[in-house]
Amino acid sequence: MARDEKAKAKMEQAKGKAKGVIGRATDDEGLAAEGQTKKSKGDMRQAKEKIKDAFRR
């Protein structure tokens, strides 16, 4: 299960980064902001998983 959550976090980060790049390239501030939000959400999810891993040891 932890691998699934880590994979979701990585996927969310990648999607967010891609949206941000596309938004900046097309001067679409809304898309760029949405991408940054999605990337940040993925970062938070990954941090949560790292904390959970630390307590499992």
C-alpha positions as a Markdown table, in Angstrom:
| # | Residue | x | y | z |
|---|---|---|---|---|
| 1 | Met | 0.0 | 0.0 | 0.0 |
| 2 | Ala | 2.8 | 2.4 | 0.7 |
| 3 | Arg | 4.2 | 1.9 | -2.8 |
| 4 | Asp | 0.8 | 2.8 | -4.2 |
| 5 | Glu | 0.7 | 6.1 | -2.2 |
| 6 | Lys | 4.3 | 6.9 | -3.2 |
| 7 | Ala | 3.5 | 6.3 | -6.8 |
| 8 | Lys | 0.4 | 8.5 | -6.6 |
| 9 | Ala | 2.6 | 11.3 | -5.1 |
| 10 | Lys | 5.2 | 11.0 | -7.9 |
| 11 | Met | 2.5 | 10.9 | -10.5 |
| 12 | Glu | 0.8 | 14.0 | -9.1 |
| 13 | Gln | 4.1 | 15.8 | -8.9 |
| 14 | Ala | 4.8 | 15.0 | -12.6 |
| 15 | Lys | 1.4 | 16.0 | -13.8 |
| 16 | Gly | 1.6 | 19.3 | -11.8 |
| 17 | Lys | 5.0 | 20.1 | -13.2 |
| 18 | Ala | 3.9 | 19.4 | -16.8 |
| 19 | Lys | 0.8 | 21.6 | -16.3 |
| 20 | Gly | 3.0 | 24.4 | -14.9 |
| 21 | Val | 5.4 | 24.2 | -17.8 |
| 22 | Ile | 2.6 | 24.2 | -20.4 |
| 23 | Gly | 0.9 | 27.1 | -18.6 |
| 24 | Arg | 4.0 | 29.2 | -18.5 |
| 25 | Ala | 4.8 | 28.4 | -22.1 |
| 26 | Thr | 1.4 | 29.4 | -23.3 |
| 27 | Asp | 1.1 | 32.4 | -20.9 |
| 28 | Asp | -1.9 | 30.8 | -19.3 |
| 29 | Glu | -1.6 | 31.9 | -15.7 |
| 30 | Gly | -4.5 | 29.8 | -14.5 |
| 31 | Leu | -3.0 | 26.6 | -15.9 |
| 32 | Ala | 0.4 | 27.4 | -14.4 |
| 33 | Ala | -1.2 | 28.0 | -11.0 |
| 34 | Glu | -3.2 | 24.8 | -11.2 |
| 35 | Gly | 0.0 | 22.9 | -12.1 |
| 36 | Gln | 1.9 | 24.5 | -9.1 |
| 37 | Thr | -1.0 | 23.5 | -6.8 |
| 38 | Lys | -1.0 | 20.0 | -8.1 |
| 39 | Lys | 2.7 | 19.7 | -7.7 |
| 40 | Ser | 2.6 | 21.0 | -4.1 |
| 41 | Lys | -0.1 | 18.5 | -3.3 |
| 42 | Gly | 2.1 | 15.8 | -4.6 |
| 43 | Asp | 5.0 | 17.1 | -2.5 |
| 44 | Met | 2.9 | 17.1 | 0.6 |
| 45 | Arg | 1.7 | 13.5 | -0.1 |
| 46 | Gln | 5.3 | 12.4 | -0.6 |
| 47 | Ala | 6.3 | 14.1 | 2.7 |
| 48 | Lys | 3.5 | 12.3 | 4.5 |
| 49 | Glu | 4.7 | 9.0 | 3.2 |
| 50 | Lys | 8.3 | 9.7 | 4.3 |
| 51 | Ile | 7.1 | 10.5 | 7.8 |
| 52 | Lys | 5.1 | 7.3 | 7.9 |
| 53 | Asp | 8.1 | 5.3 | 6.8 |
| 54 | Ala | 10.2 | 6.9 | 9.5 |
| 55 | Phe | 7.8 | 5.8 | 12.2 |
| 56 | Arg | 7.6 | 2.2 | 10.8 |
| 57 | Arg | 11.4 | 1.7 | 11.4 |
